[in-house]
Amino acid sequence: MGDTRLTTCRGQAIAPHLAALARLRIRVFRDFPYLYDGDFDYEADYLRRYAECADSLFVLAFDGDALVGAATGMPLAADVEAFRAPFERAGIEPATVFYYGESVLLPEYRGRGIGKAFMTERERHAAGQGFATVAFCAVERPDDHPRKPKGYVPLHGFWHSRGYERHPELATTFRWKDIGEPAETDKPMVFWLKSLA
């Protein structure tokens, strides 16, 4: 990880980092496959719920004083209905699942083991809190999407190598505005799970 240092914080201790993470999310999620035309006010409001949840977790990567990456998580039971509902429909109790909100890292810091450290820290936290399962969801874009960069490689191989399995039966949609589009549209999202048992 070189000179990059990781730090973790929970609940209200997250609050001082919300603005920096909002800016980082907007920057990283502009890239394919999210193509997110971000809004700072929305981001700040979205991230505030982590500060309001005592059992939330931020794993932050700094280069000096600059935030260059972050991974978040909270109990699924504390998250919004759009994320809980697929589990409830499948008979999986949300109280048993720790949900990863995002993992964002500036491109120049990728390939240094930071993503692995993000996964390890969140898994450690979830196991310590007694969760049976960890989960995240990822946007599904068609292979022939016109904005897909040449040579793009999805993170599926990395996620599989960390023990996560794609569960297409656990799906939802989430709305955001793509770059260059006039309005928000629903995006299909599929969950990936790993058992901690």
PyMOL commands that set and color helices and strands:
alter all, ss='L'
color gray80, all
select helices_A, chain A and resi 11-28+40-51+76-78+81-89+94-96+107-109+114-128+156-161
alter helices_A, ss='H'
color red, helices_A
select strands_A, chain A and resi 5-10+57-63+66-75+97-105+133-139+165-176+185-195
alter strands_A, ss='S'
color yellow, strands_A
deselect
rebuild
show_as cartoon
